[in-house]
Amino acid sequence: MQSYIKRQVELLLTVEWASHLAKHKDEYFCSVNVWRECELFPKDLWVLIKDGERGDEVVLNFSQGQLFSHDQGKIYRCEPGQFRPQERIKHIKLRKGRFYPLGFFAGIPGIYSGNPHPGRIISIDESGKFTLDANHPLCRYELKVKAKLLNIKEKTSELGGRCKDHWEMFLNGPGMQARYNGEPTDFGIDDPYTFSREDETEDSIFYAEPRLISHIDRVCHQNLVKFYAEKFPAEGRILDLMSSYESHLPEGEYEVWGLGINLKELEANPRLNHRIVKDINLDPTLPFTDEFFDVVVCDLSIEYATKPLALIKEIKRVLRRGGMFFFSFSNRYFPPKVIRGWIDLHEFERMGFVLELLSRIEGIGNFGTYSLRGFPRPAEDKWVCITGVSDPLYVVFGERLN
Protein backbone atom coordinates (compact mmCIF):
# COMPACT_ATOMS: atom_id res chain seq x y z
CA MET A 1 0.00 0.00 0.00
CA GLN A 2 1.42 3.39 -0.98
CA SER A 3 2.44 5.48 2.03
CA TYR A 4 0.14 8.40 1.23
CA ILE A 5 -2.89 6.11 1.49
CA LYS A 6 -2.26 5.89 5.22
CA ARG A 7 -2.36 9.66 5.68
CA GLN A 8 -5.13 11.76 7.22
CA VAL A 9 -4.15 15.42 6.82
CA GLU A 10 -5.65 18.52 8.37
CA LEU A 11 -5.80 21.50 6.03
CA LEU A 12 -6.75 25.14 6.44
CA LEU A 13 -8.10 26.45 3.15
CA THR A 14 -8.27 30.21 2.61
CA VAL A 15 -9.70 32.33 -0.20
CA GLU A 16 -9.05 36.08 -0.30
CA TRP A 17 -10.81 38.45 -2.68
CA ALA A 18 -12.09 42.00 -2.92
CA SER A 19 -15.54 43.32 -3.87
CA HIS A 20 -16.82 46.87 -4.39
CA LEU A 21 -17.45 47.41 -0.68
CA ALA A 22 -14.91 45.30 1.20
CA LYS A 23 -11.97 42.94 1.33
CA HIS A 24 -12.92 39.37 2.15
CA LYS A 25 -11.19 36.39 3.72
CA ASP A 26 -12.97 33.05 4.02
CA GLU A 27 -11.34 30.07 5.75
CA TYR A 28 -12.30 26.42 6.02
CA PHE A 29 -10.76 23.64 8.11
CA CYS A 30 -10.95 20.08 6.87
CA SER A 31 -9.52 16.68 7.73
CA VAL A 32 -8.78 14.86 4.48
CA ASN A 33 -8.66 11.11 3.99
CA VAL A 34 -5.92 11.10 1.36
CA TRP A 35 -6.84 7.78 -0.25
CA ARG A 36 -10.51 8.62 -0.75
CA GLU A 37 -10.59 12.41 -1.09
CA CYS A 38 -7.31 13.79 -2.42
CA GLU A 39 -8.31 13.74 -6.07
CA LEU A 40 -11.43 15.80 -5.35
CA PHE A 41 -9.06 18.76 -4.91
CA PRO A 42 -7.41 20.66 -7.79
CA LYS A 43 -4.30 18.89 -9.09
CA ASP A 44 -2.10 21.76 -7.89
CA LEU A 45 -2.83 20.63 -4.30
CA TRP A 46 -2.29 16.91 -4.70
CA VAL A 47 1.44 16.95 -3.87
CA LEU A 48 0.83 18.98 -0.71
CA ILE A 49 -1.91 16.62 0.45
CA LYS A 50 -0.06 13.40 -0.42
CA ASP A 51 3.53 14.27 0.48
CA GLY A 52 3.60 17.61 2.29
CA GLU A 53 4.97 18.20 5.77
CA ARG A 54 3.35 20.04 8.66
CA GLY A 55 3.47 23.79 8.01
CA ASP A 56 3.81 23.47 4.23
CA GLU A 57 1.47 25.57 2.11
CA VAL A 58 0.52 26.19 -1.49
CA VAL A 59 -0.79 29.49 -2.86
CA LEU A 60 -2.88 29.57 -6.05
CA ASN A 61 -3.92 32.74 -7.87
CA PHE A 62 -6.93 32.75 -10.17
CA SER A 63 -7.91 35.52 -12.53
CA GLN A 64 -11.55 36.53 -12.87
CA GLY A 65 -13.56 33.62 -14.30
CA GLN A 66 -10.64 31.16 -14.17
CA LEU A 67 -11.74 29.01 -11.22
CA PHE A 68 -15.45 29.58 -11.85
CA SER A 69 -16.35 30.61 -15.36
CA HIS A 70 -19.17 33.05 -16.03
CA ASP A 71 -21.65 31.32 -18.32
CA GLN A 72 -24.20 33.58 -20.00
CA GLY A 73 -26.32 30.48 -20.50
CA LYS A 74 -26.86 30.33 -16.72
CA ILE A 75 -28.73 33.62 -16.69
CA TYR A 76 -32.47 33.07 -17.02
CA ARG A 77 -35.37 35.43 -17.65
CA CYS A 78 -38.29 34.16 -15.58
CA GLU A 79 -42.00 34.71 -15.07
CA PRO A 80 -43.28 35.54 -11.54
CA GLY A 81 -44.90 32.11 -11.16
CA GLN A 82 -41.59 30.32 -11.57
CA PHE A 83 -40.54 31.29 -8.03
CA ARG A 84 -41.98 28.51 -5.87
CA PRO A 85 -40.52 28.36 -2.34
CA GLN A 86 -41.60 25.65 0.03
CA GLU A 87 -44.95 26.06 1.76
CA ARG A 88 -43.44 26.84 5.18
CA ILE A 89 -41.53 29.83 3.76
CA LYS A 90 -44.14 31.20 1.38
CA HIS A 91 -43.69 34.60 3.04
CA ILE A 92 -40.27 35.07 1.42
CA LYS A 93 -40.19 37.78 -1.23
CA LEU A 94 -37.93 38.05 -4.23
CA ARG A 95 -35.53 40.96 -3.73
CA LYS A 96 -32.92 42.32 -6.09
CA GLY A 97 -29.42 41.11 -5.26
CA ARG A 98 -30.60 38.35 -2.92
CA PHE A 99 -29.75 34.66 -3.22
CA TYR A 100 -32.25 31.80 -3.15
CA PRO A 101 -31.78 28.02 -3.57
CA LEU A 102 -32.10 27.13 -7.25
CA GLY A 103 -34.62 24.46 -6.27
CA PHE A 104 -37.09 27.28 -5.54
CA PHE A 105 -37.35 28.00 -9.28
CA ALA A 106 -39.51 25.88 -11.58
CA GLY A 107 -39.45 25.35 -15.32
CA ILE A 108 -35.74 26.05 -15.86
CA PRO A 109 -33.87 23.40 -17.89
CA GLY A 110 -31.18 21.62 -15.90
CA ILE A 111 -32.36 22.92 -12.50
CA TYR A 112 -34.06 20.24 -10.45
CA SER A 113 -36.46 20.61 -7.54
CA GLY A 114 -34.47 20.56 -4.32
CA ASN A 115 -31.27 21.97 -5.87
CA PRO A 116 -29.52 23.69 -2.91
CA HIS A 117 -27.03 25.76 -4.90
CA PRO A 118 -27.59 29.53 -4.76
CA GLY A 119 -29.02 31.63 -7.56
CA ARG A 120 -29.10 35.41 -7.50
CA ILE A 121 -31.89 37.78 -8.54
CA ILE A 122 -30.19 40.44 -10.63
CA SER A 123 -33.28 42.31 -11.80
CA ILE A 124 -37.04 42.52 -11.20
CA ASP A 125 -39.38 44.60 -13.33
CA GLU A 126 -42.74 46.16 -12.44
CA SER A 127 -44.65 43.16 -13.79
CA GLY A 128 -42.79 40.78 -11.46
CA LYS A 129 -40.65 39.21 -14.17
CA PHE A 130 -37.13 38.62 -12.92
CA THR A 131 -33.66 37.62 -14.04
CA LEU A 132 -31.90 34.78 -12.23
CA ASP A 133 -28.13 34.33 -12.32
CA ALA A 134 -27.14 30.73 -11.50
CA ASN A 135 -23.38 31.28 -11.88
CA HIS A 136 -21.09 30.74 -8.91
CA PRO A 137 -21.00 33.84 -6.64
CA LEU A 138 -17.19 34.05 -6.96
CA CYS A 139 -17.06 33.97 -10.75
CA ARG A 140 -16.60 37.75 -11.04
CA TYR A 141 -13.56 38.08 -8.79
CA GLU A 142 -9.82 37.55 -8.78
CA LEU A 143 -9.08 34.93 -6.12
CA LYS A 144 -6.08 34.08 -3.99
CA VAL A 145 -6.40 30.59 -2.56
CA LYS A 146 -4.06 29.16 0.05
CA ALA A 147 -3.89 25.62 1.44
CA LYS A 148 -1.83 25.11 4.60
CA LEU A 149 -1.08 21.68 6.04
CA LEU A 150 -1.70 21.92 9.78
CA ASN A 151 -1.28 18.32 10.90
CA ILE A 152 -0.68 14.77 9.68
CA LYS A 153 -2.16 11.64 11.21
CA GLU A 154 -0.88 8.28 10.11
CA LYS A 155 -3.43 5.48 9.61
CA THR A 156 -2.72 1.78 10.01
CA SER A 157 -5.24 0.68 7.39
CA GLU A 158 -7.89 1.91 4.99
CA LEU A 159 -11.29 0.24 5.05
CA GLY A 160 -13.15 2.54 2.68
CA GLY A 161 -16.14 4.70 3.49
CA ARG A 162 -17.83 7.90 2.39
CA CYS A 163 -16.05 10.69 0.52
CA LYS A 164 -16.35 14.35 1.38
CA ASP A 165 -15.79 16.95 -1.30
CA HIS A 166 -14.01 19.41 0.97
CA TRP A 167 -13.12 21.71 -1.92
CA GLU A 168 -16.78 22.16 -2.84
CA MET A 169 -17.78 22.72 0.80
CA PHE A 170 -14.98 25.27 1.21
CA LEU A 171 -16.25 27.36 -1.72
CA ASN A 172 -19.96 26.96 -0.93
CA GLY A 173 -20.92 30.34 0.53
CA PRO A 174 -18.06 32.77 -0.20
CA GLY A 175 -19.17 35.44 -2.64
CA MET A 176 -22.71 35.70 -1.29
CA GLN A 177 -21.74 38.58 1.02
CA ALA A 178 -20.90 40.87 -1.92
CA ARG A 179 -23.05 43.17 -4.00
CA TYR A 180 -23.86 42.37 -7.63
CA ASN A 181 -21.92 44.74 -9.92
CA GLY A 182 -21.54 47.14 -7.01
CA GLU A 183 -25.27 47.82 -6.75
CA PRO A 184 -26.82 47.75 -3.25
CA THR A 185 -28.50 44.48 -2.30
CA ASP A 186 -32.14 44.83 -1.29
CA PHE A 187 -32.23 43.36 2.20
CA GLY A 188 -35.41 45.23 3.10
CA ILE A 189 -33.54 47.70 5.30
CA ASP A 190 -36.29 50.26 4.72
CA ASP A 191 -39.05 47.73 5.46
CA PRO A 192 -40.21 47.75 9.12
CA TYR A 193 -40.95 44.02 8.85
CA THR A 194 -37.21 43.31 8.57
CA PHE A 195 -36.59 44.62 12.08
CA SER A 196 -39.73 43.21 13.69
CA ARG A 197 -39.54 40.20 16.00
CA GLU A 198 -41.71 37.28 17.05
CA ASP A 199 -41.71 38.58 20.63
CA GLU A 200 -41.97 42.36 20.88
CA THR A 201 -41.99 42.31 24.67
CA GLU A 202 -39.63 44.96 26.04
CA ASP A 203 -36.14 43.48 26.14
CA SER A 204 -35.61 44.46 29.76
CA ILE A 205 -38.50 42.13 30.63
CA PHE A 206 -37.48 39.27 28.35
CA TYR A 207 -33.89 39.34 29.61
CA ALA A 208 -34.76 40.02 33.27
CA GLU A 209 -33.44 36.60 34.31
CA PRO A 210 -29.70 36.20 33.70
CA ARG A 211 -28.60 33.68 31.07
CA LEU A 212 -25.13 32.58 32.10
CA ILE A 213 -24.55 30.50 28.99
CA SER A 214 -22.04 30.51 26.18
CA HIS A 215 -23.47 31.56 22.83
CA ILE A 216 -20.72 29.81 20.84
CA ASP A 217 -18.66 26.71 21.58
CA ARG A 218 -15.11 26.86 22.96
CA VAL A 219 -13.39 26.37 19.60
CA CYS A 220 -15.38 29.17 17.97
CA HIS A 221 -14.66 31.38 21.01
CA GLN A 222 -10.93 30.71 20.73
CA ASN A 223 -10.96 31.40 17.00
CA LEU A 224 -12.70 34.75 17.59
CA VAL A 225 -10.17 35.69 20.30
CA LYS A 226 -7.34 34.78 17.90
CA PHE A 227 -8.86 36.89 15.13
CA TYR A 228 -9.18 39.89 17.44
CA ALA A 229 -5.59 39.43 18.66
CA GLU A 230 -4.44 39.95 15.07
CA LYS A 231 -6.55 43.10 14.61
CA PHE A 232 -6.62 44.97 17.95
CA PRO A 233 -4.07 47.51 19.13
CA ALA A 234 -1.93 46.38 22.07
CA GLU A 235 -3.75 48.73 24.45
CA GLY A 236 -6.65 51.13 24.65
CA ARG A 237 -10.31 51.53 25.60
CA ILE A 238 -12.73 48.90 24.34
CA LEU A 239 -16.53 49.02 24.29
CA ASP A 240 -18.04 45.54 24.54
CA LEU A 241 -21.48 46.44 23.19
CA MET A 242 -24.55 44.33 23.93
CA SER A 243 -22.29 42.52 26.37
CA SER A 244 -23.08 39.55 28.59
CA TYR A 245 -21.27 37.32 31.04
CA GLU A 246 -18.53 36.37 28.56
CA SER A 247 -16.32 38.56 26.40
CA HIS A 248 -14.24 37.32 23.46
CA LEU A 249 -11.31 39.71 23.81
CA PRO A 250 -7.59 38.95 23.53
CA GLU A 251 -5.09 39.67 26.25
CA GLY A 252 -3.80 43.24 26.31
CA GLU A 253 -3.62 46.48 28.26
CA TYR A 254 -7.30 47.24 27.79
CA GLU A 255 -9.86 49.20 29.75
CA VAL A 256 -13.08 47.38 28.91
CA TRP A 257 -16.53 48.93 29.21
CA GLY A 258 -19.40 46.48 29.02
CA LEU A 259 -22.86 47.72 28.00
CA GLY A 260 -25.61 45.14 28.27
CA ILE A 261 -29.15 44.57 29.42
CA ASN A 262 -28.71 42.35 32.48
CA LEU A 263 -26.59 43.51 35.44
CA LYS A 264 -26.00 40.02 36.84
CA GLU A 265 -24.62 38.85 33.51
CA LEU A 266 -22.29 41.85 33.36
CA GLU A 267 -21.16 41.34 36.96
CA ALA A 268 -20.25 37.74 36.13
CA ASN A 269 -17.94 38.88 33.33
CA PRO A 270 -14.36 39.15 34.65
CA ARG A 271 -13.05 41.04 31.59
CA LEU A 272 -15.14 44.14 32.27
CA ASN A 273 -13.69 47.11 34.13
CA HIS A 274 -16.93 49.09 33.90
CA ARG A 275 -20.55 47.93 33.56
CA ILE A 276 -23.55 49.85 32.21
CA VAL A 277 -27.10 48.51 31.91
CA LYS A 278 -29.06 49.90 28.97
CA ASP A 279 -31.70 48.72 26.48
CA ILE A 280 -30.36 50.03 23.18
CA ASN A 281 -33.45 48.86 21.31
CA LEU A 282 -35.45 51.40 23.30
CA ASP A 283 -32.78 54.07 22.93
CA PRO A 284 -29.67 53.42 20.79
CA THR A 285 -27.88 56.51 22.15
CA LEU A 286 -24.61 55.46 23.80
CA PRO A 287 -23.77 57.17 27.14
CA PHE A 288 -20.21 58.16 26.20
CA THR A 289 -18.48 61.29 24.96
CA ASP A 290 -17.28 61.63 21.38
CA GLU A 291 -14.21 59.61 20.36
CA PHE A 292 -14.03 57.84 23.73
CA PHE A 293 -13.06 54.36 22.48
CA ASP A 294 -10.24 52.83 20.46
CA VAL A 295 -12.22 49.68 19.58
CA VAL A 296 -15.92 48.78 19.63
CA VAL A 297 -17.04 45.15 19.44
CA CYS A 298 -20.59 43.87 19.14
CA ASP A 299 -20.33 40.11 19.50
CA LEU A 300 -23.17 37.69 18.66
CA SER A 301 -25.77 40.46 18.99
CA ILE A 302 -26.25 42.61 15.88
CA GLU A 303 -29.07 40.26 14.82
CA TYR A 304 -31.11 41.50 17.80
CA ALA A 305 -30.72 45.24 17.09
CA THR A 306 -34.01 46.78 15.93
CA LYS A 307 -32.48 50.20 15.20
CA PRO A 308 -29.09 49.22 13.77
CA LEU A 309 -28.54 52.33 11.63
CA ALA A 310 -28.97 54.63 14.63
CA LEU A 311 -26.72 52.32 16.65
CA ILE A 312 -23.95 52.34 14.02
CA LYS A 313 -24.05 56.14 13.94
CA GLU A 314 -23.51 56.11 17.69
CA ILE A 315 -20.65 53.62 17.34
CA LYS A 316 -18.99 55.97 14.89
CA ARG A 317 -19.48 58.93 17.23
CA VAL A 318 -17.89 57.28 20.29
CA LEU A 319 -15.00 55.78 18.27
CA ARG A 320 -11.82 57.75 17.77
CA ARG A 321 -10.65 58.51 14.22
CA GLY A 322 -8.81 55.45 12.99
CA GLY A 323 -10.50 53.27 15.61
CA MET A 324 -11.97 49.94 14.56
CA PHE A 325 -15.36 48.30 15.06
CA PHE A 326 -16.30 44.64 14.77
CA PHE A 327 -19.60 42.77 14.45
CA SER A 328 -19.30 39.02 14.96
CA PHE A 329 -21.97 36.32 14.80
CA SER A 330 -22.48 32.62 14.21
CA ASN A 331 -25.52 30.62 13.11
CA ARG A 332 -27.21 30.49 16.54
CA TYR A 333 -29.77 32.92 17.94
CA PHE A 334 -32.81 33.26 20.22
CA PRO A 335 -35.76 32.87 17.77
CA PRO A 336 -38.23 35.08 19.72
CA LYS A 337 -35.89 38.08 19.74
CA VAL A 338 -33.93 37.87 16.50
CA ILE A 339 -35.09 40.29 13.79
CA ARG A 340 -37.21 38.57 11.15
CA GLY A 341 -35.03 39.72 8.28
CA TRP A 342 -32.07 37.81 9.72
CA ILE A 343 -33.83 34.44 9.79
CA ASP A 344 -34.45 34.35 6.04
CA LEU A 345 -30.82 35.04 5.06
CA HIS A 346 -28.11 32.57 4.13
CA GLU A 347 -25.26 32.74 6.68
CA PHE A 348 -22.94 34.41 4.17
CA GLU A 349 -25.64 36.87 3.13
CA ARG A 350 -25.82 38.02 6.75
CA MET A 351 -22.36 39.52 6.32
CA GLY A 352 -23.68 41.33 3.26
CA PHE A 353 -26.65 42.59 5.30
CA VAL A 354 -24.30 44.12 7.89
CA LEU A 355 -22.17 45.61 5.11
CA GLU A 356 -25.24 47.27 3.60
CA LEU A 357 -26.06 48.81 6.99
CA LEU A 358 -22.51 50.11 7.32
CA SER A 359 -22.49 51.52 3.79
CA ARG A 360 -25.30 53.93 4.75
CA ILE A 361 -23.23 55.68 7.41
CA GLU A 362 -20.84 58.40 6.26
CA GLY A 363 -17.37 58.60 7.70
CA ILE A 364 -16.66 54.88 8.13
CA GLY A 365 -14.95 52.54 5.70
CA ASN A 366 -12.08 50.10 5.01
CA PHE A 367 -14.63 47.34 5.44
CA GLY A 368 -13.72 43.69 5.64
CA THR A 369 -15.41 40.34 6.22
CA TYR A 370 -14.03 37.16 7.67
CA SER A 371 -15.46 33.66 7.92
CA LEU A 372 -14.13 30.49 9.47
CA ARG A 373 -15.87 27.10 9.31
CA GLY A 374 -15.26 23.39 9.65
CA PHE A 375 -13.30 22.98 12.88
CA PRO A 376 -14.30 19.99 15.04
CA ARG A 377 -16.53 20.70 18.03
CA PRO A 378 -14.94 19.98 21.43
CA ALA A 379 -15.54 16.40 22.58
CA GLU A 380 -16.92 17.62 25.91
CA ASP A 381 -19.43 20.00 24.29
CA LYS A 382 -23.02 18.99 25.09
CA TRP A 383 -24.07 19.37 21.44
CA VAL A 384 -21.33 17.14 20.03
CA CYS A 385 -23.79 14.23 19.79
CA ILE A 386 -25.85 16.34 17.35
CA THR A 387 -23.05 17.91 15.33
CA GLY A 388 -19.34 17.27 15.42
CA VAL A 389 -18.61 20.59 13.73
CA SER A 390 -17.77 23.74 15.68
CA ASP A 391 -20.00 26.80 15.34
CA PRO A 392 -19.09 28.84 12.26
CA LEU A 393 -17.62 32.29 12.79
CA TYR A 394 -18.50 35.40 10.78
CA VAL A 395 -17.07 38.88 11.34
CA VAL A 396 -17.74 42.21 9.60
CA PHE A 397 -15.41 45.04 10.50
CA GLY A 398 -14.19 48.50 9.53
CA GLU A 399 -12.87 51.76 10.89
CA ARG A 400 -13.85 55.35 11.50
CA LEU A 401 -12.32 57.50 8.77
CA ASN A 402 -13.18 61.04 9.86
C-alpha positions in Angstrom: 0.0 0.0 0.0 1.4 3.4 -1.0 2.4 5.5 2.0 0.1 8.4 1.2 -2.9 6.1 1.5 -2.3 5.9 5.2 -2.4 9.7 5.7 -5.1 11.8 7.2 -4.2 15.4 6.8 -5.7 18.5 8.4 -5.8 21.5 6.0 -6.8 25.1 6.4 -8.1 26.4 3.1 -8.3 30.2 2.6 -9.7 32.3 -0.2 -9.0 36.1 -0.3 -10.8 38.4 -2.7 -12.1 42.0 -2.9 -15.5 43.3 -3.9 -16.8 46.9 -4.4 -17.5 47.4 -0.7 -14.9 45.3 1.2 -12.0 42.9 1.3 -12.9 39.4 2.2 -11.2 36.4 3.7 -13.0 33.0 4.0 -11.3 30.1 5.7 -12.3 26.4 6.0 -10.8 23.6 8.1 -11.0 20.1 6.9 -9.5 16.7 7.7 -8.8 14.9 4.5 -8.7 11.1 4.0 -5.9 11.1 1.4 -6.8 7.8 -0.2 -10.5 8.6 -0.8 -10.6 12.4 -1.1 -7.3 13.8 -2.4 -8.3 13.7 -6.1 -11.4 15.8 -5.4 -9.1 18.8 -4.9 -7.4 20.7 -7.8 -4.3 18.9 -9.1 -2.1 21.8 -7.9 -2.8 20.6 -4.3 -2.3 16.9 -4.7 1.4 17.0 -3.9 0.8 19.0 -0.7 -1.9 16.6 0.5 -0.1 13.4 -0.4 3.5 14.3 0.5 3.6 17.6 2.3 5.0 18.2 5.8 3.4 20.0 8.7 3.5 23.8 8.0 3.8 23.5 4.2 1.5 25.6 2.1 0.5 26.2 -1.5 -0.8 29.5 -2.9 -2.9 29.6 -6.0 -3.9 32.7 -7.9 -6.9 32.7 -10.2 -7.9 35.5 -12.5 -11.5 36.5 -12.9 -13.6 33.6 -14.3 -10.6 31.2 -14.2 -11.7 29.0 -11.2 -15.4 29.6 -11.8 -16.4 30.6 -15.4 -19.2 33.0 -16.0 -21.6 31.3 -18.3 -24.2 33.6 -20.0 -26.3 30.5 -20.5 -26.9 30.3 -16.7 -28.7 33.6 -16.7 -32.5 33.1 -17.0 -35.4 35.4 -17.7 -38.3 34.2 -15.6 -42.0 34.7 -15.1 -43.3 35.5 -11.5 -44.9 32.1 -11.2 -41.6 30.3 -11.6 -40.5 31.3 -8.0 -42.0 28.5 -5.9 -40.5 28.4 -2.3 -41.6 25.6 0.0 -44.9 26.1 1.8 -43.4 26.8 5.2 -41.5 29.8 3.8 -44.1 31.2 1.4 -43.7 34.6 3.0 -40.3 35.1 1.4 -40.2 37.8 -1.2 -37.9 38.0 -4.2 -35.5 41.0 -3.7 -32.9 42.3 -6.1 -29.4 41.1 -5.3 -30.6 38.3 -2.9 -29.7 34.7 -3.2 -32.2 31.8 -3.2 -31.8 28.0 -3.6 -32.1 27.1 -7.2 -34.6 24.5 -6.3 -37.1 27.3 -5.5 -37.4 28.0 -9.3 -39.5 25.9 -11.6 -39.4 25.4 -15.3 -35.7 26.1 -15.9 -33.9 23.4 -17.9 -31.2 21.6 -15.9 -32.4 22.9 -12.5 -34.1 20.2 -10.4 -36.5 20.6 -7.5 -34.5 20.6 -4.3 -31.3 22.0 -5.9 -29.5 23.7 -2.9 -27.0 25.8 -4.9 -27.6 29.5 -4.8 -29.0 31.6 -7.6 -29.1 35.4 -7.5 -31.9 37.8 -8.5 -30.2 40.4 -10.6 -33.3 42.3 -11.8 -37.0 42.5 -11.2 -39.4 44.6 -13.3 -42.7 46.2 -12.4 -44.7 43.2 -13.8 -42.8 40.8 -11.5 -40.7 39.2 -14.2 -37.1 38.6 -12.9 -33.7 37.6 -14.0 -31.9 34.8 -12.2 -28.1 34.3 -12.3 -27.1 30.7 -11.5 -23.4 31.3 -11.9 -21.1 30.7 -8.9 -21.0 33.8 -6.6 -17.2 34.0 -7.0 -17.1 34.0 -10.8 -16.6 37.8 -11.0 -13.6 38.1 -8.8 -9.8 37.6 -8.8 -9.1 34.9 -6.1 -6.1 34.1 -4.0 -6.4 30.6 -2.6 -4.1 29.2 0.1 -3.9 25.6 1.4 -1.8 25.1 4.6 -1.1 21.7 6.0 -1.7 21.9 9.8 -1.3 18.3 10.9 -0.7 14.8 9.7 -2.2 11.6 11.2 -0.9 8.3 10.1 -3.4 5.5 9.6 -2.7 1.8 10.0 -5.2 0.7 7.4 -7.9 1.9 5.0 -11.3 0.2 5.1 -13.1 2.5 2.7 -16.1 4.7 3.5 -17.8 7.9 2.4 -16.1 10.7 0.5 -16.4 14.4 1.4 -15.8 16.9 -1.3 -14.0 19.4 1.0 -13.1 21.7 -1.9 -16.8 22.2 -2.8 -17.8 22.7 0.8 -15.0 25.3 1.2 -16.2 27.4 -1.7 -20.0 27.0 -0.9 -20.9 30.3 0.5 -18.1 32.8 -0.2 -19.2 35.4 -2.6 -22.7 35.7 -1.3 -21.7 38.6 1.0 -20.9 40.9 -1.9 -23.0 43.2 -4.0 -23.9 42.4 -7.6 -21.9 44.7 -9.9 -21.5 47.1 -7.0 -25.3 47.8 -6.8 -26.8 47.7 -3.3 -28.5 44.5 -2.3 -32.1 44.8 -1.3 -32.2 43.4 2.2 -35.4 45.2 3.1 -33.5 47.7 5.3 -36.3 50.3 4.7 -39.1 47.7 5.5 -40.2 47.8 9.1 -40.9 44.0 8.9 -37.2 43.3 8.6 -36.6 44.6 12.1 -39.7 43.2 13.7 -39.5 40.2 16.0 -41.7 37.3 17.0 -41.7 38.6 20.6 -42.0 42.4 20.9 -42.0 42.3 24.7 -39.6 45.0 26.0 -36.1 43.5 26.1 -35.6 44.5 29.8 -38.5 42.1 30.6 -37.5 39.3 28.3 -33.9 39.3 29.6 -34.8 40.0 33.3 -33.4 36.6 34.3 -29.7 36.2 33.7 -28.6 33.7 31.1 -25.1 32.6 32.1 -24.6 30.5 29.0 -22.0 30.5 26.2 -23.5 31.6 22.8 -20.7 29.8 20.8 -18.7 26.7 21.6 -15.1 26.9 23.0 -13.4 26.4 19.6 -15.4 29.2 18.0 -14.7 31.4 21.0 -10.9 30.7 20.7 -11.0 31.4 17.0 -12.7 34.7 17.6 -10.2 35.7 20.3 -7.3 34.8 17.9 -8.9 36.9 15.1 -9.2 39.9 17.4 -5.6 39.4 18.7 -4.4 40.0 15.1 -6.5 43.1 14.6 -6.6 45.0 17.9 -4.1 47.5 19.1 -1.9 46.4 22.1 -3.7 48.7 24.5 -6.7 51.1 24.7 -10.3 51.5 25.6 -12.7 48.9 24.3 -16.5 49.0 24.3 -18.0 45.5 24.5 -21.5 46.4 23.2 -24.6 44.3 23.9 -22.3 42.5 26.4 -23.1 39.5 28.6 -21.3 37.3 31.0 -18.5 36.4 28.6 -16.3 38.6 26.4 -14.2 37.3 23.5 -11.3 39.7 23.8 -7.6 38.9 23.5 -5.1 39.7 26.3 -3.8 43.2 26.3 -3.6 46.5 28.3 -7.3 47.2 27.8 -9.9 49.2 29.7 -13.1 47.4 28.9 -16.5 48.9 29.2 -19.4 46.5 29.0 -22.9 47.7 28.0 -25.6 45.1 28.3 -29.2 44.6 29.4 -28.7 42.4 32.5 -26.6 43.5 35.4 -26.0 40.0 36.8 -24.6 38.8 33.5 -22.3 41.8 33.4 -21.2 41.3 37.0 -20.3 37.7 36.1 -17.9 38.9 33.3 -14.4 39.2 34.6 -13.0 41.0 31.6 -15.1 44.1 32.3 -13.7 47.1 34.1 -16.9 49.1 33.9 -20.5 47.9 33.6 -23.5 49.8 32.2 -27.1 48.5 31.9 -29.1 49.9 29.0 -31.7 48.7 26.5 -30.4 50.0 23.2 -33.5 48.9 21.3 -35.5 51.4 23.3 -32.8 54.1 22.9 -29.7 53.4 20.8 -27.9 56.5 22.2 -24.6 55.5 23.8 -23.8 57.2 27.1 -20.2 58.2 26.2 -18.5 61.3 25.0 -17.3 61.6 21.4 -14.2 59.6 20.4 -14.0 57.8 23.7 -13.1 54.4 22.5 -10.2 52.8 20.5 -12.2 49.7 19.6 -15.9 48.8 19.6 -17.0 45.1 19.4 -20.6 43.9 19.1 -20.3 40.1 19.5 -23.2 37.7 18.7 -25.8 40.5 19.0 -26.2 42.6 15.9 -29.1 40.3 14.8 -31.1 41.5 17.8 -30.7 45.2 17.1 -34.0 46.8 15.9 -32.5 50.2 15.2 -29.1 49.2 13.8 -28.5 52.3 11.6 -29.0 54.6 14.6 -26.7 52.3 16.7 -23.9 52.3 14.0 -24.1 56.1 13.9 -23.5 56.1 17.7 -20.6 53.6 17.3 -19.0 56.0 14.9 -19.5 58.9 17.2 -17.9 57.3 20.3 -15.0 55.8 18.3 -11.8 57.8 17.8 -10.6 58.5 14.2 -8.8 55.4 13.0 -10.5 53.3 15.6 -12.0 49.9 14.6 -15.4 48.3 15.1 -16.3 44.6 14.8 -19.6 42.8 14.5 -19.3 39.0 15.0 -22.0 36.3 14.8 -22.5 32.6 14.2 -25.5 30.6 13.1 -27.2 30.5 16.5 -29.8 32.9 17.9 -32.8 33.3 20.2 -35.8 32.9 17.8 -38.2 35.1 19.7 -35.9 38.1 19.7 -33.9 37.9 16.5 -35.1 40.3 13.8 -37.2 38.6 11.1 -35.0 39.7 8.3 -32.1 37.8 9.7 -33.8 34.4 9.8 -34.5 34.3 6.0 -30.8 35.0 5.1 -28.1 32.6 4.1 -25.3 32.7 6.7 -22.9 34.4 4.2 -25.6 36.9 3.1 -25.8 38.0 6.7 -22.4 39.5 6.3 -23.7 41.3 3.3 -26.6 42.6 5.3 -24.3 44.1 7.9 -22.2 45.6 5.1 -25.2 47.3 3.6 -26.1 48.8 7.0 -22.5 50.1 7.3 -22.5 51.5 3.8 -25.3 53.9 4.7 -23.2 55.7 7.4 -20.8 58.4 6.3 -17.4 58.6 7.7 -16.7 54.9 8.1 -14.9 52.5 5.7 -12.1 50.1 5.0 -14.6 47.3 5.4 -13.7 43.7 5.6 -15.4 40.3 6.2 -14.0 37.2 7.7 -15.5 33.7 7.9 -14.1 30.5 9.5 -15.9 27.1 9.3 -15.3 23.4 9.7 -13.3 23.0 12.9 -14.3 20.0 15.0 -16.5 20.7 18.0 -14.9 20.0 21.4 -15.5 16.4 22.6 -16.9 17.6 25.9 -19.4 20.0 24.3 -23.0 19.0 25.1 -24.1 19.4 21.4 -21.3 17.1 20.0 -23.8 14.2 19.8 -25.9 16.3 17.4 -23.1 17.9 15.3 -19.3 17.3 15.4 -18.6 20.6 13.7 -17.8 23.7 15.7 -20.0 26.8 15.3 -19.1 28.8 12.3 -17.6 32.3 12.8 -18.5 35.4 10.8 -17.1 38.9 11.3 -17.7 42.2 9.6 -15.4 45.0 10.5 -14.2 48.5 9.5 -12.9 51.8 10.9 -13.9 55.4 11.5 -12.3 57.5 8.8 -13.2 61.0 9.9 
